Amino acid sequence: MPKFRKVIVRSPASTANLGPGFDVFGMALEHPYDKVTIKLTQSNKVEIEVHGVSSNTIPCDPFRNTAGVVAGQMLKEFGLNLGVSIKIEKGVPPGVGLGSSAASAAAVAFGLNELLGLQLDHKDLIRFSAKGEVASAGSEHADNVSAAVCGDFVIIRSYDPIDVIHLKAPPNLGVCVAIPKIQTLPKKTEKARAVLPVEVPMKKVIHNVGHAAAMAVGFALGDVKLIGRSMHDVVVEPARASMIPGYQIVKDAAIKAGACGATVSGAGPSIIAVVDENDHTSESVMEAMKKGFRKVGVDAEVFSTKPGKGVSLIWAK
């Protein structure tokens, strides 16, 4: 018997990889976020409505929409012959590397769990949410969805079985985001994964392992400066940087303006920079990133945010 008939949930944007942690590190952001309404219907099917930021680019077909895939998988696995209506108010812009598809997927996994009283834990919610990522990224990567479910900073220790470590972010960690206004291709994340090297020299593996380990320590100790200087990747970042005009100029500008580190956010093209708010303000870093893009003739939207909480219940009846 369903616990509720209708729920409204809030699900955050997220940034993945943070440099050396490809498919392993993720961090939820305070904003932007999606607001998703889920209710039971008599239709015996999954229905999707999408409104908000760039909603015209997001499919409403439940087999092609991350939220619809998650809902279908959960209903199937639990043998539930129910209809579900999902209304997504997009706040997280799609296709820019801020976990838009993950926000919708995590919202539905969490929302259906609340609606139906399934009593799923974080591991199960992440597992279902990752199923939805196939619709946008072509694979069940769980970095963004883990961050969206758990909040703050996550480390995926293992995919099989799924094992996620959750750490609180330092309160003085500020995040600056620059989104270049460039055309992105459909299935952008899938294409961004396709450009990655098939083989990696041992020297680069050692570099990334060292930096990833140091970043995890930085979060554990609450050391923003250590987190920032660990945001350097010699495997994925160079491949994806080539797809972002002026990438190195923007990154250098952010660090010169006071950022502790900067890198590609997920599959890009957004660039994130971290700031120790005890020493610097985000405003100067944001302006430097915007000017960096202007040097190569690209306009960019910039904003600042903080690490945020995971998906949460706003209303239920």
Backbone bond lengths (Angstrom), bond angles and torsions (degrees), N, CA, C in turn:
res aa  C-N    CA-C-N  psi(-1)  N-CA   C-N-CA  omega(-1)  CA-C   N-CA-C  phi
1 M - - - 1.466 - - 1.532 109.24 -
2 P 1.341 119.46 125.89 1.465 121.37 -179.81 1.519 112.17 -58.10
3 K 1.320 116.34 143.26 1.456 121.92 178.87 1.527 110.82 -76.08
4 F 1.360 115.90 -38.36 1.462 122.23 178.48 1.525 109.09 -132.70
5 R 1.329 116.27 168.61 1.471 121.35 173.56 1.522 111.17 -100.21
6 K 1.340 115.74 -24.12 1.462 119.37 -175.88 1.523 109.45 -154.41
7 V 1.346 115.85 137.84 1.467 120.58 175.64 1.522 109.24 -134.47
8 I 1.322 115.39 153.43 1.466 121.90 172.19 1.518 107.20 -124.65
9 V 1.340 116.16 128.39 1.466 120.20 -177.12 1.524 110.55 -126.16
10 R 1.303 114.28 156.48 1.470 123.10 177.61 1.517 107.59 -112.68
11 S 1.330 117.01 129.09 1.469 120.10 -176.65 1.529 109.96 -131.44
12 P 1.347 118.10 129.77 1.459 120.31 -169.00 1.532 115.22 -85.63
13 A 1.330 113.79 158.44 1.466 120.97 164.91 1.522 107.61 -66.33
14 S 1.303 115.96 165.39 1.460 120.04 178.24 1.516 109.90 -152.39
15 T 1.312 115.71 161.00 1.450 121.30 174.54 1.522 107.76 -122.91
16 A 1.317 116.50 136.78 1.470 120.50 -175.42 1.527 111.21 -114.42
17 N 1.306 114.30 158.80 1.472 125.45 175.41 1.529 112.13 79.37
18 L 1.337 118.18 -49.78 1.467 123.41 -177.26 1.531 111.98 50.09
19 G 1.318 116.07 35.13 1.456 121.64 -178.21 1.513 110.76 101.64
20 P 1.345 118.61 -102.27 1.468 121.35 -170.10 1.527 115.82 -80.45
21 G 1.350 118.21 -4.83 1.471 119.51 -172.12 1.513 113.51 -99.75
22 F 1.325 118.14 52.64 1.464 121.46 -177.26 1.524 111.40 -57.32
23 D 1.348 115.84 124.81 1.467 124.21 179.69 1.532 113.25 61.63
24 V 1.341 116.67 12.36 1.467 120.84 -176.73 1.525 112.02 -124.41
25 F 1.351 117.57 -40.08 1.461 121.11 -177.99 1.531 110.43 -101.08
26 G 1.323 115.59 143.37 1.457 121.16 172.86 1.517 109.47 -151.52
27 M 1.335 115.60 154.78 1.468 119.46 178.46 1.532 109.29 -144.14
28 A 1.318 115.86 127.48 1.460 121.22 177.09 1.525 109.14 -75.33
29 L 1.333 115.93 149.48 1.459 121.55 179.28 1.530 110.24 -114.29
30 E 1.320 115.60 148.21 1.466 121.19 -179.41 1.531 111.74 -62.72
31 H 1.308 115.54 -38.88 1.456 121.22 173.37 1.523 108.49 -153.68
32 P 1.318 118.74 157.19 1.466 127.86 2.24 1.536 111.53 -75.46
33 Y 1.351 115.77 178.99 1.454 120.31 179.16 1.524 109.52 -153.51
34 D 1.332 115.43 160.68 1.465 122.65 174.04 1.522 109.25 -97.82
35 K 1.321 116.06 148.47 1.463 121.66 169.85 1.523 107.00 -115.85
36 V 1.314 117.13 122.62 1.464 121.66 -172.95 1.530 110.18 -124.70
37 T 1.328 114.66 127.52 1.468 121.98 177.60 1.521 108.80 -105.21
38 I 1.322 116.72 128.23 1.468 122.00 -178.42 1.521 108.48 -126.76
39 K 1.319 116.47 128.80 1.459 119.02 177.23 1.522 110.53 -141.60
40 L 1.308 115.39 155.67 1.459 121.97 178.58 1.533 109.40 -82.30
41 T 1.339 115.87 144.94 1.466 121.30 179.32 1.529 109.42 -132.61
42 Q 1.325 115.28 176.88 1.466 121.49 178.30 1.534 111.83 -96.26
43 S 1.339 117.19 8.55 1.471 119.86 -170.61 1.525 114.64 -82.41
44 N 1.333 117.59 -16.20 1.473 122.34 -175.44 1.528 112.51 59.40
45 K 1.336 116.93 29.72 1.463 120.62 175.76 1.524 109.17 -148.30
46 V 1.331 115.24 167.42 1.457 121.52 178.52 1.524 108.46 -96.00
47 E 1.331 115.99 124.21 1.461 121.52 -179.97 1.527 109.48 -117.34
48 I 1.335 116.27 135.61 1.466 121.54 -176.04 1.522 110.50 -120.08
49 E 1.331 115.50 135.37 1.466 123.26 171.11 1.516 106.77 -125.94
50 V 1.337 118.23 135.01 1.465 120.37 179.14 1.529 109.61 -127.69
51 H 1.318 115.82 129.92 1.462 122.65 177.60 1.525 108.13 -132.13
52 G 1.319 116.59 170.87 1.457 120.12 174.89 1.506 113.62 96.13
53 V 1.343 116.19 -151.60 1.465 123.49 -172.14 1.527 111.55 -59.90
54 S 1.331 115.73 121.36 1.482 122.65 176.06 1.526 112.68 50.58
55 S 1.334 116.78 33.48 1.464 120.39 -176.93 1.528 112.28 -62.82
56 N 1.338 116.27 -25.09 1.467 119.48 -179.43 1.519 112.91 -69.39
57 T 1.326 117.48 -12.34 1.470 120.87 179.58 1.521 112.70 -95.66
58 I 1.325 116.76 -3.89 1.472 120.65 -173.59 1.526 109.68 -105.45
59 P 1.339 118.21 125.22 1.471 120.53 -178.46 1.523 112.13 -67.78
60 C 1.330 115.85 143.32 1.468 121.11 175.20 1.529 112.07 -97.60
61 D 1.320 116.34 -4.17 1.466 121.06 174.78 1.526 108.22 -64.72
62 P 1.343 119.32 120.25 1.464 120.85 -175.76 1.524 114.26 -62.73
63 F 1.326 117.73 -16.85 1.464 120.31 177.58 1.529 111.88 -87.72
64 R 1.352 117.20 -9.91 1.455 121.59 -179.28 1.526 112.39 -118.29
65 N 1.299 116.31 -4.98 1.456 122.35 179.61 1.531 108.73 -102.98
66 T 1.329 117.62 132.41 1.471 120.09 -175.95 1.529 112.03 -57.45
67 A 1.322 116.67 -40.79 1.464 120.24 179.37 1.520 111.33 -64.19
68 G 1.329 116.24 -40.42 1.466 120.49 179.55 1.512 112.26 -66.63
69 V 1.333 116.33 -39.10 1.469 120.22 178.73 1.528 110.47 -63.22
70 V 1.324 116.20 -43.09 1.472 120.29 178.94 1.524 110.77 -62.40
71 A 1.327 116.43 -46.55 1.469 120.19 -179.45 1.523 111.01 -60.88
72 G 1.330 116.64 -46.19 1.456 120.67 179.77 1.517 112.33 -60.91
73 Q 1.330 116.28 -41.28 1.466 121.07 -179.54 1.528 111.03 -65.83
74 M 1.323 117.03 -41.91 1.461 120.36 -178.80 1.527 111.44 -68.27
75 L 1.314 116.99 -43.20 1.471 119.88 178.76 1.528 110.70 -62.72
76 K 1.333 115.75 -40.31 1.467 120.57 179.70 1.524 111.52 -66.02
77 E 1.331 116.38 -47.21 1.470 120.31 -175.17 1.527 111.88 -65.33
78 F 1.339 116.15 -34.21 1.466 119.43 -179.19 1.534 112.56 -94.81
79 G 1.335 116.35 4.65 1.458 120.97 176.54 1.517 113.33 61.72
80 L 1.336 116.09 40.26 1.462 120.75 -175.57 1.528 110.59 -100.43
81 N 1.306 116.54 118.87 1.461 121.60 179.70 1.536 108.56 -93.16
82 L 1.337 114.80 71.57 1.448 121.54 -174.68 1.522 110.87 -126.50
83 G 1.314 116.50 155.66 1.450 121.66 170.77 1.517 109.33 -98.84
84 V 1.326 115.96 143.23 1.464 120.51 -178.82 1.521 109.34 -133.04
85 S 1.310 115.61 130.66 1.460 122.34 174.26 1.526 108.12 -106.86
86 I 1.343 116.23 128.47 1.463 121.63 -178.53 1.526 109.01 -122.66
87 K 1.319 116.62 120.53 1.462 122.05 177.00 1.521 108.38 -113.67
88 I 1.330 116.02 116.42 1.462 121.55 -175.77 1.527 109.79 -106.65
89 E 1.327 116.13 122.18 1.467 121.76 172.32 1.529 106.20 -101.15
90 K 1.340 115.33 100.63 1.455 119.53 -175.04 1.525 111.67 -73.81
91 G 1.323 114.69 123.88 1.455 120.97 169.30 1.516 109.49 -111.10
92 V 1.346 115.33 -26.58 1.465 121.37 179.97 1.525 108.11 -86.56
93 P 1.321 118.82 115.47 1.462 119.78 -177.94 1.524 111.73 -65.33
94 P 1.331 117.95 134.25 1.465 120.26 179.88 1.524 112.08 -77.66
95 G 1.314 115.28 152.45 1.467 121.01 171.06 1.508 116.31 75.51
96 V 1.345 118.65 16.93 1.464 119.27 -178.25 1.537 113.29 -119.80
97 G 1.345 117.45 2.88 1.458 119.83 177.66 1.517 114.46 90.56
98 L 1.335 117.56 24.44 1.463 120.72 179.81 1.527 112.22 -117.45
99 G 1.329 116.81 24.65 1.463 120.64 172.06 1.509 114.27 68.77
100 S 1.342 117.34 37.72 1.469 120.19 -178.80 1.522 111.65 -62.59
101 S 1.322 116.83 -47.39 1.471 119.48 -179.56 1.520 111.14 -65.85
102 A 1.332 116.94 -35.21 1.459 120.92 179.08 1.520 111.54 -66.90
103 A 1.338 117.15 -37.01 1.460 120.62 178.99 1.527 110.43 -60.98
104 S 1.336 116.54 -44.95 1.467 120.08 179.22 1.523 111.54 -66.92
105 A 1.330 116.38 -41.96 1.462 120.81 -179.14 1.523 111.32 -63.53
106 A 1.336 116.50 -46.94 1.459 120.57 -179.46 1.524 110.98 -65.21
107 A 1.332 116.35 -36.14 1.465 120.16 179.37 1.519 111.31 -60.41
108 V 1.329 116.54 -43.33 1.463 119.83 -177.59 1.529 111.29 -72.82
109 A 1.323 117.70 -41.31 1.468 119.75 177.60 1.528 110.31 -59.50
110 F 1.321 115.95 -47.71 1.468 121.15 179.78 1.530 110.75 -66.36
111 G 1.343 115.91 -44.58 1.457 120.36 -176.91 1.515 113.34 -64.25
112 L 1.339 117.00 -43.79 1.464 119.83 178.01 1.524 111.47 -67.04
113 N 1.326 116.45 -33.92 1.455 119.82 176.32 1.532 110.41 -61.35
114 E 1.341 116.24 -42.84 1.470 120.75 177.99 1.529 111.06 -69.44
115 L 1.328 115.69 -44.74 1.463 121.70 -176.09 1.527 112.05 -61.00
116 L 1.330 114.77 -42.74 1.466 120.10 -173.41 1.526 113.38 -100.05
117 G 1.332 117.37 -1.26 1.463 120.48 179.52 1.517 113.00 60.95
118 L 1.347 116.75 43.23 1.469 121.27 -174.95 1.531 113.58 -78.58
119 Q 1.324 117.35 -17.59 1.469 123.60 177.62 1.530 112.39 59.08
120 L 1.332 115.89 41.88 1.465 120.67 177.54 1.525 110.13 -79.68
121 D 1.339 116.24 145.49 1.465 119.94 175.90 1.530 109.69 -90.46
122 H 1.328 116.54 179.97 1.462 120.81 -177.11 1.523 112.28 -59.75
123 K 1.324 116.99 -37.71 1.467 119.91 -179.36 1.524 110.98 -61.71
124 D 1.318 116.82 -43.63 1.464 120.17 179.29 1.525 111.30 -67.83
125 L 1.325 116.60 -40.23 1.463 119.79 178.68 1.531 110.45 -62.72
126 I 1.311 117.11 -40.40 1.464 121.23 177.79 1.523 110.40 -66.02
127 R 1.316 116.75 -42.42 1.469 120.72 -179.99 1.524 111.07 -59.83
128 F 1.322 116.96 -46.38 1.467 119.81 179.18 1.531 110.92 -67.93
129 S 1.320 117.20 -42.18 1.462 120.81 -179.24 1.523 111.30 -61.18
130 A 1.337 116.73 -39.56 1.467 120.74 -179.65 1.520 112.05 -63.77
131 K 1.344 116.92 -28.70 1.472 120.11 176.71 1.526 110.34 -58.78
132 G 1.327 115.67 -36.76 1.452 119.93 -178.87 1.513 113.49 -67.50
133 E 1.334 117.57 -28.07 1.464 120.97 -177.78 1.529 112.56 -64.37
134 V 1.314 116.99 -20.72 1.470 119.93 177.29 1.528 110.35 -59.89
135 A 1.333 116.79 -34.52 1.458 121.49 -177.59 1.526 112.03 -64.48
136 S 1.340 117.76 -30.47 1.466 119.84 -177.38 1.523 113.37 -109.12
137 A 1.336 116.85 -33.94 1.462 119.98 -173.36 1.524 113.79 -108.77
138 G 1.337 117.16 -13.34 1.459 119.87 179.18 1.513 113.90 85.84
139 S 1.341 117.64 -0.74 1.465 120.24 179.39 1.523 109.53 -153.26
140 E 1.329 116.34 163.40 1.466 121.83 -177.05 1.528 111.69 -89.64
141 H 1.329 118.02 52.88 1.466 118.04 177.38 1.532 108.88 -73.41
142 A 1.321 115.80 143.54 1.470 119.77 -168.48 1.518 114.09 -118.05
143 D 1.343 118.49 8.92 1.464 118.95 -176.41 1.525 112.25 -65.78
144 N 1.337 117.38 -50.82 1.463 119.84 179.43 1.526 112.13 -66.60
145 V 1.332 117.53 -44.05 1.467 118.90 -176.93 1.529 111.20 -67.64
146 S 1.329 117.67 -33.81 1.469 119.72 177.23 1.519 110.48 -63.79
147 A 1.337 116.18 -42.62 1.463 119.87 177.84 1.524 110.63 -64.68
148 A 1.344 116.56 -41.58 1.465 120.09 -179.81 1.523 111.71 -64.81
149 V 1.321 117.51 -35.11 1.468 121.24 179.28 1.531 111.42 -76.00
150 C 1.320 116.56 -46.87 1.469 120.69 -171.13 1.527 114.04 -90.63
151 G 1.340 116.65 -30.86 1.452 120.52 -173.55 1.514 111.58 83.79
152 D 1.347 116.35 168.34 1.461 123.87 179.61 1.530 111.88 53.41
153 F 1.335 117.89 -135.55 1.470 122.72 -173.90 1.521 109.59 -107.87
154 V 1.336 116.11 136.24 1.464 119.96 178.79 1.521 110.86 -128.50
155 I 1.311 113.76 150.28 1.466 122.47 174.62 1.525 106.84 -125.18
156 I 1.319 116.90 124.20 1.463 119.98 176.77 1.526 107.34 -90.78
157 R 1.316 115.02 99.97 1.467 119.83 -179.18 1.516 111.57 -69.08
158 S 1.345 115.85 -36.24 1.461 120.54 -176.87 1.520 109.71 -150.24
159 Y 1.332 115.55 143.62 1.465 121.06 174.58 1.523 111.99 -95.01
160 D 1.308 117.34 -27.49 1.465 120.70 -176.59 1.527 109.44 -139.74
161 P 1.338 116.99 93.58 1.472 127.34 3.28 1.522 110.65 -80.22
162 I 1.327 116.66 160.44 1.454 120.22 -179.87 1.522 109.87 -66.34
163 D 1.326 116.62 130.58 1.463 122.21 179.94 1.520 107.17 -144.53
164 V 1.309 116.56 112.18 1.461 121.72 -173.86 1.524 110.15 -118.26
165 I 1.322 115.96 131.59 1.467 122.86 177.09 1.522 107.69 -101.48
166 H 1.309 116.34 131.71 1.463 122.22 -176.08 1.521 109.59 -114.66
167 L 1.345 116.60 125.73 1.462 121.79 178.17 1.520 110.07 -124.99
168 K 1.324 116.60 141.84 1.462 120.77 175.20 1.528 109.11 -71.69
169 A 1.313 116.40 143.57 1.458 121.22 176.92 1.528 109.82 -84.94
170 P 1.328 117.91 149.47 1.466 120.01 177.75 1.537 110.86 -61.06
171 P 1.327 118.59 140.80 1.464 120.72 -178.31 1.523 113.91 -65.57
172 N 1.329 117.36 -20.83 1.469 121.28 -179.49 1.528 112.63 -95.20
173 L 1.345 116.86 12.99 1.467 120.47 178.70 1.533 109.16 -87.69
174 G 1.315 115.97 113.76 1.452 121.54 174.51 1.514 109.82 -101.80
175 V 1.319 116.99 148.42 1.464 121.89 -179.17 1.525 108.98 -122.97
176 C 1.328 116.34 123.81 1.458 122.20 175.43 1.533 108.15 -105.41
177 V 1.313 116.12 135.04 1.461 121.36 -177.67 1.523 109.10 -123.94
178 A 1.322 115.94 132.71 1.465 121.78 174.20 1.522 108.25 -122.52
179 I 1.329 116.50 121.00 1.463 121.91 -179.94 1.524 108.50 -109.80
180 P 1.341 118.32 104.61 1.469 119.21 179.43 1.523 110.90 -68.11
181 K 1.315 115.38 140.26 1.469 120.39 -179.87 1.528 108.95 -87.21
182 I 1.334 114.03 77.15 1.459 121.56 178.60 1.521 108.27 -124.07
183 Q 1.305 115.48 157.84 1.462 119.43 -179.40 1.522 109.91 -73.13
184 T 1.324 116.06 131.83 1.463 120.53 175.35 1.523 108.62 -113.42
185 L 1.313 115.40 144.66 1.454 121.12 -176.35 1.524 111.54 -81.64
186 P 1.336 118.23 154.71 1.462 120.44 172.03 1.536 110.04 -57.71
187 K 1.329 116.22 148.91 1.473 121.20 -177.64 1.532 110.06 56.78
188 K 1.331 115.86 39.64 1.460 121.41 -175.28 1.520 113.12 -56.14
189 T 1.345 117.23 -43.53 1.465 120.22 -178.60 1.517 111.14 -63.80
190 E 1.321 116.31 -41.43 1.466 120.35 178.44 1.521 110.51 -61.39
191 K 1.328 117.03 -40.98 1.472 121.21 179.17 1.521 110.98 -69.57
192 A 1.346 116.50 -36.49 1.458 120.17 179.05 1.522 111.54 -67.13
193 R 1.323 116.63 -27.32 1.470 119.76 175.59 1.528 110.70 -77.31
194 A 1.320 115.77 -29.61 1.466 120.12 -177.37 1.539 112.64 -68.80
195 V 1.350 118.00 -23.36 1.471 120.28 -178.13 1.527 112.40 -84.79
196 L 1.315 117.79 -3.26 1.459 120.15 -176.02 1.522 111.55 -74.68
197 P 1.342 117.10 148.71 1.468 120.13 -179.13 1.528 112.13 -65.63
198 V 1.325 116.06 143.59 1.462 121.68 179.46 1.531 110.26 -79.82
199 E 1.321 116.62 -36.50 1.466 121.81 178.73 1.522 109.35 -121.82
200 V 1.340 116.39 143.77 1.458 121.73 -177.25 1.525 109.31 -125.74
201 P 1.344 118.55 127.90 1.465 120.94 177.67 1.525 111.41 -61.53
202 M 1.321 116.27 147.75 1.463 121.51 -177.65 1.529 111.86 -57.08
203 K 1.326 117.35 -35.71 1.467 121.00 -179.67 1.529 110.95 -59.11
204 K 1.339 115.91 -39.49 1.463 119.97 -179.98 1.527 111.15 -74.27
205 V 1.318 116.31 -34.28 1.467 120.11 176.15 1.531 109.77 -61.14
206 I 1.324 116.30 -45.88 1.462 121.38 -179.48 1.528 110.55 -61.19
207 H 1.335 115.88 -43.51 1.467 120.55 178.53 1.532 110.71 -58.08
208 N 1.328 116.34 -49.50 1.464 119.28 -175.99 1.523 112.69 -69.03
209 V 1.325 117.61 -37.53 1.460 120.14 177.79 1.536 110.01 -62.30
210 G 1.320 116.56 -43.27 1.463 120.62 179.28 1.512 112.55 -62.11
211 H 1.330 115.78 -45.55 1.462 119.81 -178.90 1.538 111.45 -69.63
212 A 1.334 116.92 -38.59 1.462 119.91 178.83 1.535 110.58 -65.01
213 A 1.333 116.32 -42.85 1.469 119.82 178.86 1.525 110.35 -62.29
214 A 1.335 116.33 -41.87 1.465 120.43 -179.62 1.531 111.17 -65.38
215 M 1.337 116.82 -36.71 1.461 118.81 178.97 1.520 111.23 -65.83
216 A 1.326 116.73 -42.59 1.464 120.05 177.87 1.528 110.09 -59.30
217 V 1.328 116.80 -41.54 1.468 121.07 177.07 1.524 110.28 -63.79
218 G 1.342 116.05 -39.37 1.459 120.44 178.75 1.521 112.04 -58.68
219 F 1.335 117.19 -42.98 1.461 120.09 177.09 1.527 111.07 -69.05
220 A 1.317 116.88 -39.81 1.467 120.01 -179.83 1.529 111.54 -63.76
221 L 1.339 116.80 -35.94 1.464 121.34 -178.72 1.531 112.64 -91.08
222 G 1.328 116.64 -11.03 1.464 119.35 -176.02 1.512 112.57 73.53
223 D 1.325 117.49 31.63 1.465 123.62 -176.32 1.526 109.95 -101.68
224 V 1.329 116.95 97.02 1.461 120.86 -176.42 1.521 111.58 -64.76
225 K 1.311 117.41 -37.62 1.471 120.22 -179.41 1.524 110.95 -63.66
226 L 1.321 117.93 -39.55 1.461 121.45 177.67 1.526 110.00 -67.23
227 I 1.316 117.00 -40.25 1.468 120.55 176.01 1.520 109.91 -58.49
228 G 1.321 116.42 -47.11 1.451 121.00 -177.03 1.518 113.65 -63.64
229 R 1.332 116.96 -46.10 1.471 117.46 -177.54 1.529 112.59 -76.01
230 S 1.334 115.99 -7.12 1.468 120.16 175.03 1.524 111.92 -90.98
231 M 1.352 116.98 -4.17 1.470 120.59 -177.82 1.527 111.24 -82.56
232 H 1.309 115.18 55.58 1.470 119.43 -179.69 1.518 109.14 -132.14
233 D 1.308 115.43 122.92 1.468 122.59 -174.26 1.519 108.69 -125.97
234 V 1.321 116.84 131.77 1.475 120.56 -179.63 1.521 112.07 -107.51
235 V 1.338 117.92 9.89 1.471 120.95 -178.47 1.529 111.23 -113.32
236 V 1.325 116.91 -63.10 1.469 121.89 -174.82 1.532 111.56 -86.13
237 E 1.326 115.82 -42.81 1.470 120.35 -176.27 1.530 113.09 -54.63
238 P 1.351 119.78 -48.17 1.469 118.43 -179.27 1.531 113.19 -61.34
239 A 1.333 117.12 -36.31 1.467 120.33 -179.01 1.524 110.44 -67.65
240 R 1.312 116.76 -41.79 1.467 120.40 -177.50 1.527 111.76 -82.26
241 A 1.326 117.16 -27.42 1.465 120.21 178.33 1.519 111.12 -61.23
242 S 1.320 116.11 -31.53 1.472 119.98 -179.12 1.524 111.93 -66.73
243 M 1.331 116.87 -15.48 1.462 121.51 179.92 1.533 112.22 -93.13
244 I 1.356 116.66 -1.24 1.464 121.55 -176.57 1.522 109.10 -118.98
245 P 1.327 118.45 111.59 1.480 120.42 -179.51 1.527 111.21 -58.46
246 G 1.339 116.64 130.92 1.457 120.86 175.77 1.510 115.08 72.29
247 Y 1.323 117.56 19.85 1.463 120.42 -174.40 1.529 112.91 -53.35
248 Q 1.335 117.17 -53.12 1.467 119.85 -175.98 1.521 111.71 -66.31
249 I 1.327 116.82 -34.81 1.471 120.66 177.58 1.523 110.13 -62.13
250 V 1.334 116.59 -45.24 1.467 121.18 -179.22 1.526 110.51 -66.78
251 K 1.310 117.01 -43.05 1.467 120.70 179.66 1.530 110.82 -62.10
252 D 1.323 116.90 -47.01 1.470 120.75 179.44 1.525 111.23 -62.44
253 A 1.338 116.04 -39.12 1.471 120.54 -179.74 1.521 110.98 -64.16
254 A 1.338 116.61 -40.65 1.464 120.70 179.70 1.523 111.38 -62.49
255 I 1.320 116.24 -44.17 1.471 120.57 -178.29 1.529 110.73 -69.24
256 K 1.332 116.58 -39.54 1.467 120.36 177.75 1.528 110.92 -62.61
257 A 1.332 116.41 -32.34 1.465 120.97 -179.07 1.525 113.39 -81.95
258 G 1.342 117.10 -3.73 1.460 119.56 175.19 1.516 116.23 123.24
259 A 1.340 118.20 -2.69 1.466 119.67 177.14 1.524 110.15 -67.25
260 C 1.331 116.06 146.25 1.471 120.60 177.69 1.525 111.22 -79.99
261 G 1.327 117.01 -22.36 1.462 121.97 179.98 1.510 109.23 -174.89
262 A 1.341 115.77 161.62 1.463 121.01 179.06 1.517 108.96 -152.10
263 T 1.330 115.70 152.01 1.463 119.93 -179.28 1.530 109.84 -164.56
264 V 1.322 116.06 177.49 1.463 121.64 175.22 1.526 108.46 -71.44
265 S 1.327 116.20 137.03 1.459 120.12 175.38 1.523 108.54 -88.12
266 G 1.323 116.54 112.58 1.455 120.92 -179.18 1.513 111.65 56.97
267 A 1.337 116.59 -127.67 1.462 121.61 179.49 1.523 112.24 -87.51
268 G 1.361 117.02 3.33 1.448 120.42 179.40 1.521 111.65 79.05
269 P 1.343 116.02 -176.26 1.464 127.77 3.27 1.521 115.22 -84.91
270 S 1.336 118.67 4.81 1.463 119.41 178.50 1.527 110.50 -63.99
271 I 1.317 114.32 148.22 1.458 121.49 174.22 1.521 107.26 -117.11
272 I 1.332 116.69 134.52 1.463 120.66 176.64 1.526 109.61 -112.37
273 A 1.309 115.12 147.79 1.460 121.51 173.99 1.523 107.42 -132.12
274 V 1.328 117.05 143.67 1.464 120.37 177.86 1.519 109.54 -107.29
275 V 1.327 114.41 142.99 1.463 121.87 -175.15 1.518 109.32 -127.69
276 D 1.327 116.24 135.53 1.459 120.54 170.66 1.518 106.42 -84.42
277 E 1.322 116.46 104.84 1.460 120.79 -173.82 1.529 113.07 -69.27
278 N 1.321 117.34 -7.73 1.465 119.89 173.56 1.521 111.11 -75.39
279 D 1.341 115.59 -19.64 1.470 120.62 -175.68 1.527 113.84 -114.51
280 H 1.337 116.90 -36.60 1.467 120.58 -173.45 1.522 110.26 -137.21
281 T 1.322 114.92 158.47 1.459 119.83 174.27 1.530 109.23 -95.99
282 S 1.308 115.43 156.36 1.466 119.88 179.06 1.524 112.32 -73.38
283 E 1.341 117.11 -25.45 1.463 120.43 -174.39 1.517 112.48 -58.93
284 S 1.330 117.27 -44.06 1.466 120.00 -177.88 1.530 111.02 -67.75
285 V 1.322 116.54 -34.70 1.464 120.49 179.03 1.525 110.39 -69.95
286 M 1.338 117.04 -44.09 1.467 120.52 178.19 1.529 111.21 -59.12
287 E 1.327 116.12 -45.25 1.470 119.86 -178.61 1.527 110.69 -64.35
288 A 1.329 116.72 -37.77 1.463 120.19 178.61 1.532 111.17 -65.34
289 M 1.322 116.93 -39.18 1.469 120.78 178.94 1.529 110.73 -66.68
290 K 1.318 115.96 -40.75 1.468 120.51 178.53 1.528 110.45 -62.95
291 K 1.341 116.37 -44.31 1.466 120.93 178.97 1.527 111.02 -65.68
292 G 1.332 116.57 -34.91 1.462 120.39 177.94 1.514 111.99 -60.82
293 F 1.332 116.35 -44.31 1.466 119.83 177.11 1.531 111.22 -66.12
294 R 1.339 116.59 -36.92 1.463 119.66 179.81 1.522 111.67 -61.99
295 K 1.331 116.64 -30.54 1.469 120.43 -179.74 1.523 112.00 -62.03
296 V 1.323 117.01 -25.02 1.470 119.97 178.77 1.534 110.65 -108.38
297 G 1.333 115.04 17.40 1.456 119.68 174.24 1.510 115.14 76.93
298 V 1.326 117.15 25.53 1.465 121.20 -179.04 1.523 109.30 -119.27
299 D 1.328 117.02 129.35 1.457 120.66 173.31 1.525 108.32 -82.10
300 A 1.311 116.75 154.93 1.461 120.35 -179.09 1.514 110.50 -146.13
301 E 1.323 115.12 145.39 1.460 121.52 170.79 1.518 107.54 -90.81
302 V 1.317 117.22 130.60 1.464 120.17 179.65 1.529 109.56 -124.65
303 F 1.317 115.69 145.91 1.461 120.44 174.68 1.526 108.91 -156.62
304 S 1.317 115.45 163.76 1.461 119.94 177.14 1.520 109.18 -117.65
305 T 1.308 115.64 151.07 1.457 121.58 179.84 1.528 108.38 -152.36
306 K 1.304 116.19 -169.96 1.464 122.68 179.40 1.516 108.27 -135.43
307 P 1.327 118.74 164.16 1.463 119.25 167.87 1.524 108.63 -58.91
308 G 1.339 116.75 143.87 1.458 119.59 -173.89 1.515 113.51 -129.40
309 K 1.321 114.93 179.13 1.457 121.33 179.99 1.525 110.42 -80.41
310 G 1.324 115.42 165.64 1.451 121.16 178.84 1.526 111.84 -79.17
311 V 1.319 115.52 -176.66 1.462 121.99 -178.30 1.531 109.67 -55.80
312 S 1.344 115.01 141.21 1.466 118.43 -174.70 1.523 110.75 -144.27
313 L 1.308 114.67 159.06 1.464 121.64 -178.70 1.533 109.65 -86.15
314 I 1.333 115.36 126.65 1.466 120.82 176.97 1.524 110.93 -94.23
315 W 1.344 116.03 -41.90 1.464 120.61 -172.74 1.524 109.26 -157.13
316 A 1.299 116.85 146.35 1.470 121.43 177.21 1.517 109.50 -150.51
317 K 1.338 114.85 145.23 1.469 120.23 178.39 1.524 109.63 -150.26
